[in-house]
Each structure stands twice: as structure tokens, then as C-alpha cells.
Amino acid sequence: MTDNDLQAQLQSIERKLDRALNELEFVKHRTATYLGDNVGLTYLVDETPVYVNTDDFGCPANFINGGRYEEEYISILRSFRKPRSVFLDIGANLGVFSLRLAPMLRHGRIFAFEPNPRIHDLFARSSFLGGFDPTIRILPFGASDSEREVSFHVPRDHAGGGAIGSGGASDGDQFTIQVKRLDDWLPQDLRVDIVKIDVEGHELAVLRGMQRILDRSPSVAVLFEKLGTHTGIEADICALLEPMGLKLHLANGTRLEPVTGDSFAGKAGYFLATREDVIHGELERDFVNIFGVDLNLRHGALHADDRYVLDAATVSEGEVFFYGPYWYLARGTYRIELIGELSGQMRLELTERFGFGVQSFLLGNGRTAVDVAVHRDLTKFELVGRSAGSPCALQLERIKLTRLG
């Protein structure tokens, strides 16, 4: 066999393996089990188990058909995440936002609000099965601007469209739920960092009921949905947010577009409200930060401000400094950047599922960032820092992963 023949055979084998992997990915992301009584168990794209109401054509169908749902908004929220962040998931539905962010908030807290009893129960099962109960607290009431009982209408086959009042609809279920002011219910010293509001037209009342929370939370980022244009609530939302320094942006994919009060009424979709010193001018929000507390440390120490510090030392070549965080990383091209100070050299490895190598890089001598192509979703990725055989000192503020495409 000639070298050309051998090369052609290897290329053929590689094509077959690529095809097999693609087909395996399709099957893996569409695994579901019907449990009876219109309840199923399936998996989100990061392999988190989730119970769904199978008679619903909304988000449950997306969960079963690949496990992806509003990925761009999840990316925006996680870009504001810090290890000890408090996340309010208002209008949680089956809890996809909470379930996806929970692995990143093991040191933080999530308060999720879902007043629909059936959906609340399914979400609670998912949280328990995923091991997130220490992080996620699911509340069986809605948020509003006063504490009262209200009529709640859930359209047939679309629990995610549940809204206060009937909306003139005759089909579906109508029942009574309780709503509360979050300013009155949440601890008076609680500061929040991330808020998602999806309440089918009740957004203004929710914001009015949490003004004190927003005012005392300097790093808060609020993602909320506005269902249509010229809804009549736009001026009131601006009047509420502007005195607190919260600026509006339209979420266009993962990019934020600044919105003025005049143009707000003519736009619909998801909007983000935050302060300028929180957004830091970074309008493209498809990134995530990994802090020292998110990592497992073998050498060095974590300081009170969450900086990871490794003093210069000679260790055996290849010895591990840190590893983690075992999160989900979608396929794509990424820039991995060490934010801090690096003296000497170290090896940084991108691996999956507890040590299966993807790529390895040598950092140091002025090089603190690398670009890497990730050809398939990594369900539990980790970054491993190793000795490169020479003394290395590192003061790490964070590792930033930015998706380039």
C-alpha cells in the first residue's frame, strides 16, 4: 500500500467517524421517556434531566427536540454571573433558566417563582433529580406590585402562556393564584445580580413590586420580555428604571443594542436593564467568566476577593495547579483569556468529562490568550492548569471564555 493509499484510507475512516459522531449527537440530544399522564422525562442540551408536560407545544417540545431553548438569553444572563450571584427567575415555567445556571451558582442562590401548580411540581422534580435543591428555591406564587389573589388563565396546550386575567380567551384553564411584592417577601438586605422576568404582560407590576431590591443592588442586570410594540407600559417602565441609573438595551441575539425612551415603545422582544458600570461597554455578551472559587485547586490559594494566587515554585513537570469547572460548552470558536498576571510559563488544557483531552496550550512570555475551535458540544468541560517545568507565578482574577463564532 502506498502512502497515498494509506492517507486516503485514513481520510475515509475519519469521515465515517465524523458521521457516526454526528448521528450519535442527534440521538443523544433527543432521548425522552414518557411517564404517563402527559408527563415525560427528557434532557436539556447540557444533559440536565428535566420533567416536561408532553401536551404542551411550547418549550417542552424544544426540550425533547434537542434540549435547546432561548440559548442567546441564557448566554446573556451568564455573562453577568459571578460565583456568589443571586438570581431571580420570575415566571420560571419548567425552570430552564434556573436549571441551566444552577451549575454555575453552586456558591450563589436562585429564587424561582412559578404559580402554576402543575408546572411548579414538574420544575421541583427536575431540581431534585439534578441535585440543585441546595441552590434553587422554587416559590409557588407570582410576583406583582401588591399581595393579593388573582385569576390566572393558562391556554390549552401552552402552559408558558399563562397570564393574570383571562385575556378574553375561552379555552384552557382558569384558577386562582397568589401574587406578592418581592420587596416585601425577599430579605431586606438581599442584593441580587441577575433577574429574568417572563410574565406575559405583567412586567411593569413586577418591576414596581421590586423597586427597593433594584435600588440596593448595584450590579443588577434585569432581562425582561415585552410582548409587543406600543403596549402602553413603556413610559412607566422608563420612569421607574431611569432614576436608578438602569439603562435599556434590546437583546438582538447575544448582542445588546442601546434603546432610548423614544424607541422603546416601537420595539418588542427581550430587553436588558443595567447600569453602565456593570455592562462595561461590552455589548456582545456571548462569554462566561470562570473565577478561582469555581475551580478545584491543587496548588496555590484562593484569596478573600476570589483571586487565585500561585506563588513561584518549582514543581514536577505536568503537575496540576487547578482544574474545573465541569460546565457545558457549546461547539464553536472561543478565545480563552487569563485575566491577571502570569510570570513564567504554564500549560493550559481544555478537556472534557474528567480528563479527556481536547486541546493543550503553552501560556507565558506575554501570551495569556489563545483561540480554540471546539468541534462538538462539551457536556462537562474543564480547564486544567499544569506546570510547564519551570517556576510559575500566577495571580488570576478570572478566566474569560468568549465565543467568537
N, C-alpha and C positions, 0 to 999 in steps of 0.2 A: 504494500500500500504506500503510495506516495504521500508526501507532506500535504499536497493539495487535497488528496482524497481524505486524509485524516481531518484536515481543517473543515472540509465540507460536512463530514460525518458529525463532528463536534457541533457545528452550527445547526445541523438538523436536530440533534438531541436537545440543544438549548431552546430551539423554537418549540419543540414538543413539551419541554418542561415549563416554559412560559405559558403555553396554552393550558396545561394542566393546572398551573397555579391560578390562572385567571378563572377557570371553571370552578376550582375549589373555593376561591373567594366568593363567587356568586352563591354557591350552596351554603357556605358558612354564614353569610350575612342574611340568609332567608330561612333560617331554621325557626320553626314555630311549632307549638304543641297546643291543640285545642283541649281545654279542660272541662268543657260543658257549660251550659247556662250563659252562652255568649261571652265567655272569658277564655283568653289564651295567654300563653307564656311565650315570649319571643325575646330578641336581644337587640339592643342598640348597637350602633356601629362600633363602639368600643368594647363590645361583648358584655355590657352590663345587662343582667336579666331584667325584664320589665313585663308586668302583667298588663294586658290590654282588654278593652271591651271590643270584641270582634265584630259587633254590629254597627260600628262607627266608621264612617268613610273619611274622617279627618286624620289626625296624627297617628292613630293606631295602624291604619293601612300603611303609612310610611314606615313605621317601626317594623312591621312584618316584611315589607318590601325593601330591605337593605339596612334599616336601622338609622337612616339619616333623616334629620328633621331640623330645619332652621339653623343649619350649621354656621351660617355667617353671623347670626346673632349670638350664638354660643361663643364664637371666636371674639366678638366684640366684648362680651362680658368678661371672659377670662383674661383679656388684655389688661383689665383694671384690677385683677385679682392679686392679693397679697396673701401670705400664708395664714394670717390670723383674721382675714376678712370676714365680715358678717354680710350674708346675702339674704335679701328678702325676695322670695319668689311669690308674687301676688297674682293669683289666678293661675295656680300651678298646673291644673289639669292632671295628667298622669305623671307629672313630675320630671319631664325630660331635662329641663334646665338644671334642676336640683341634682338629679342623678348623674348628669354629665360633669357638673362642677364639684360634686362631693369628694372625688378622689384628690382634688387639688386643695380641699379645705379641711383636711384632717385636723388641722390646728385652729380652724375657724368654726363658724356656726352658720347654719341655714335655717331660716324660718320660712316655711312654705304654707300658703293659705289656699285651701280648696274646700268650698262649702257644699259641693255636690257629694252626698254620702256615698254613692256607688263609686265614683271616681276617686274620692278620698281613700276608700278602702283598698282599691287596686294599687294606688300610689304607696300606701302604707305597706302592703305586701312586698312591693318591689324594693322599698327602702330596707326592709328587714332582710330579704333574701340577699341583697347586695352588701349587707354588713354596714349600712350607712346610718343606722339608728343613733349612734353616738353623735353624729354630725347634723342630721336632718331632723327637725321637729315640725311635724305636719299638724296644722291647726284646722279645725272643722268649721271655720266661719270665713266670711268675706271681709274685705276692707272697704271703708267708706268714710264719710265725714260726720257720722253720728252713730250711736249704738241703738239698734232697733231691729225688728223683724221685718223682712221684706218678701215679696213674692218673687220667685225665681223660675224662669222658663228655660227649659232645655229642649232644643229642637230634636225631632226624631232623627236618629242615626247621626247625631253630631253633638256630642257632649261638650266639645270645645267651644261651641257657640252659645253655651248657657249664659243668660243675662238677666239682670234685675228687670222685672216687669214682663209683660207678655210680648211686647213689640208688635202687637196686632196679629201674632201667629196663632193658629188654631190647632196645629199638630204638635206632638211632643208631650212632655210632662211639665206640670206646674206644681210647685210646692214652696214651702216657706223656709227661708234660711235666716241666720243671724249675721249681721254685719257690725263691725266695730271700728272705732277710730284707733289707728295704730299708735298715735301719740299717747293715748290713754292706756293702751294694753301693753305695749313693749316697755321694758325697764327705762326709767327716766334718764339714766346715764349711758344708755346704749348708743354707740355710734355705728353707723352702717357704711359699707363701702360700695356695695353693688345692689341694685334694685331692678327687678324686671316686673313690669305691670302689663298684664294682658287680661282685661276685664270687660271686653265687648261694649265699650262706650261709657263705662263708669270711671274713666281715668281721672277726670277732674275732681270728683268726690274723693277718690283715694288720695290724691295729692293734697287736697285740703285737710284730710284727716291725718297727715303725717308731716305737717309743716315744721314742727319743732324738731323732729328727727332729722329732716333735711338740713335745717339751720345749724344744728350742732355737729353735723358730720362733714368735716372739711374735705374729705377725699371721695365723697359720694359720686357715683355715676348711675343715672337712672335711665333705663331703657324702657320705653312705653310705646304702646300701639295706638295709633289714631286711624280709625277705620275708613274715614272718608275725608273729602275736602269740604271746607266751609261748613263745619259741623256746629258752629256757634259757640264752641268752648275755647277756641284758640286764644282770644284776647284774655280770657280769665286765666288760662294756663300761663301765658306770658307774664301777666300781672303778679301771679303767685311766685314764679321762678326768678324773675329778674332782680327783685330786691335782695335775694340771697346770692346773687352772682352766678346763677346757673344759666349757662348758655345752651341754646338748642342747636342740634345737628340732625340732619336726616341720615339714616343708615342706608347707604347705597351699596349693597353687598357688605364687605367689611370696611368700606371707606366711609368716613363721616364728612358730610357736606354742611358747612355752617348755614343756618337758617335765620333770617331776620323775622321780626314780628310781622312785617307786611307779607312775606312769602309763606309763612307757616300755614295760614288758612288754606292756601291753594295746593297743599301737598298732603298726601296720605301715606301711611306705612308705619315703620318703626322709627322713633326719634330718640336721641340720647341727649340728656341734660346733665351737664357737669361744669365744673369751674375750669378756667383757663390754666391754672397752675396744676391741675390734675391731668389734663389732656396733654400738656407739654408740647403742643403743636403737632403731635403725632396723629394725623387724621387717618392714616391707614392702620387698622387695628388687628391685622391678622398675625399676632405674635403672642407669645406667652413667656413669662419670666419664671425662672427656677431660682429659689433662694437657698441659702445654706441649710435652713431648717427643713427644707423639702428633701434633702439628701441624707444618705447614710454615711457616716464619717468613720474612717479607719485611722486617719492621722489628722492632726490639726484640731482646732476647736471652734465652736460657734460662740460669737460674742453676743452681748445683750441686744445689739442693733441688728442681729441676724446676719452679720458679716461672718463669712468663713475665713479663718486665718490659719495658714500653714507656714510655720517658721522654716527658714532654710535648714535643711538637714540632708544627710546622705543616707539613703535607704536603698535596698536592693532594687536593681533594675526591674521594672514591671510591677512593683508593689503598688497596691491600690491606695489612693488617698480618700476618694469618695465614690459613691455610686448611687443611682436613683434617677428619677422619682417613680418610675413604673406607671406612667400615664399613657394616654392614647396619642399617637401622632399620625395624622393623615398623610397619604402619599403626596409628594410634591418636592419642590426645591426649597431648601432652607439655608439661612445664614445662622450659624451658631457663634455667638459672641460672648466672650468673657468680659464682664463689666467689673473692673477693679484693677489691681496691679499684679503683674506676674514677673518674677525675676527668675532667671534660669529657664529650663525647658521642662515641659510635661507632655505626656501623651493623653489625648482625649479620644475616647472610643464611643461610638454610637452603637448600642446593642439592643437586642430585643429579647424579652422573656428570659430574664435572668442569665444573660451572658452570651447569647447567640450573636456573634459579631455581624455588624452591617458595614461600618467603615471606621477607620482609625486615622488620627491626625497628630502631627507634632506641632505644638504651640510653644512660642517663646521667641526671643530675639526680635521683639517688635510685632510678632504675629499673634494676635489674640482673637481672630475671627476666621472662620472657614465656611465655605459654601458646600452643601452636600445635596445630592439627589437621592431621594427616598422613593424607591420604585413601587412600593406597596405599603398599605397601612401597617403600622407597627402598633399592635394592641397594647403592649406594656413595654414601652421603650425606656431605656436608661442611658445616662451619660456616665462614663467611668473615667475618672482622672487617675492616671498612673505616673509613677516615676519614669523619667526617661534616662536614668542612670547618672544624673548629675544633681547637685544641690538645687532645690527649687523652693522659692518663697512665693506665697500667694495670699493676697488679700482680696477676697471675692465678695463683691456686693451682690451680684446675681449673674445668671447665665440667661441670655436672651435668645430665644428661637423665633426668627422671623420667617414667615412663609413668603417666598419670592414669586412663586408661581406653581 
